[in-house]
Amino acid sequence: MGWLVAQPGGGLSGSAEDSAAAQSDAKEAAGVAFGSPRYLACARLVAEGTVLAVEPAPDAGAERVTLAVSRYHKGGGGDEVTFLRDPAAGEPPLHDGDRVLIGMPVDGVHPDAVVVGEADIAAERARIIASLPESRTLSCG
């Protein structure tokens, strides 16, 4: 099974989460939107699939989400990936059976992009597929 979660206790603290959110906002403000060539050049993983399980994580307030991957756009691994989310940080809840598209930054255990629902995923998928060739010509930095 592929996994992305750091060992117990490896989640981000509240202030680190705030910093990660601010970095994500700064990327978008600088034109590095999810699905863009620059985003894809720097992402560790971009994948879509179906939520298999949402469970409490060892870190207070965090959730561990297991995703059955149907498609890797960047990165790769097994049939499943696991990542952490913080619903208290205003992230919409995920449920078993939800279709999602996630983007994982090069560091960290929380996705910086989560798209839920087939209609929204289809729009992002089109942008990602169009951006992949250019992203392969870019270095992250």
N, C-alpha and C positions, 0 to 999 in steps of 0.2 A: 504494500500500500504506500502510495506517495504521501508525504506529509510535509507541511510547511511550518507547523507550530514548533516553537522553541520548547525545550524541556520545561517542566513545571517551574513557575517563578520567572519565566523568561518574557512575560508580557510587558507591555509598556505601562509605566506609571501614569497617573493622571496628567502630570505636567508634561511628560513625554508625549502622551496622546495629543494634548493641546498643541505641542510643537509640531507633531506629524500632521495634524489637521491644518495648521498654519502653512506648513511647507506645501501641502497639497493645494491649498488656496493660492499660494504664491506661484506654483507651477501653472495653474490655470490662468492667472492674471498675466503671466509671462508668455502665454500662448502655447503652453504644453498641456493641452486638453487630452482627456482620456481618448484613446483611439488615434491620436495624431502620430505622425512618424516619429517625432521626438519622444513622445511618451513611450511608444513601443520600443524604441532604441534603448531606453533606460529601465524598462520594466523587467522584473525577474520572471513573472508568469502572467499570462493572460489566458483564461480558460473559461469555458461555459459548461453547464451541466445542471443536474437536479440535486437539490438538497436532500440528503439521506437522513441526517440527524442534526439537531440543535440541542446541545447539552451545556449545563453550567461548566465553566472552566475553573481551574484552581484559583485564578486571580479573581478577587471579589468583583462581582458585577459583569464579568466578561462571559461570553459564550464561545463554545468551541463548535464550529460548523463543519460537517463532513459533506463533501460534494462528490457525487458520482460524475466524473468528467466525461462529457460526450465529445468535446472538441478542445484541443489546445491550439491557440493562436500563436503563443510564444511560450517557450519553456516546454516542459514535458515531464512525463513520469508515468505513474501507474494509473489505474482506473479511478482512484480517489485521491482527493487532496483535502487537507484539514487546515482551517485557519481560524483566527480569533476575531471576534467582533465585540463592540461595546455598545449595547442598546441604550445605555444611560447617556451616551454622547449624542443622542438624537438620531441614531441610525435606525431606519425602519426595521421592525422585527422580520426575521426569516422563519419559515415553517417548512416541515417535511413536505417534499413534493414541489416546492417552488423552483422555477427555472431561473437561474442566475448566470450572470457573466461577471467575472471578477478580474481585477488587475492588482497584482502584488508588486510593491516597490522592491528595489534591489536589497534593501534592508528593512527589517521589521517583520512582525507577524500579523499585522492587520492590513487588509486590503485598502488601497487608497481609492478604489472604485468598485462599487457593487451595483449592477443593473439588474432589476427584477422584472420578470414578465417577458413573454415571447415577443410582443410588439416592440418594446423598447430594446430588447436584445437584438432583434433583426436590424434595426436602424444602426446600432453601434457596430454590429458584425460587418455591415456593408462598409462603414468607415474604416474599420480595422483591416479588412481585406484589401481595400484600396491603398491603405497606408503602409502595409507590410513591405512591399518592395523598396520604397524609399527608406524605411527604417533600417533596413539591412546595410545601407550605405553610410549611416550615421554612427558616430561614436557617442557614448553617453558622457555628457559633461557640460 
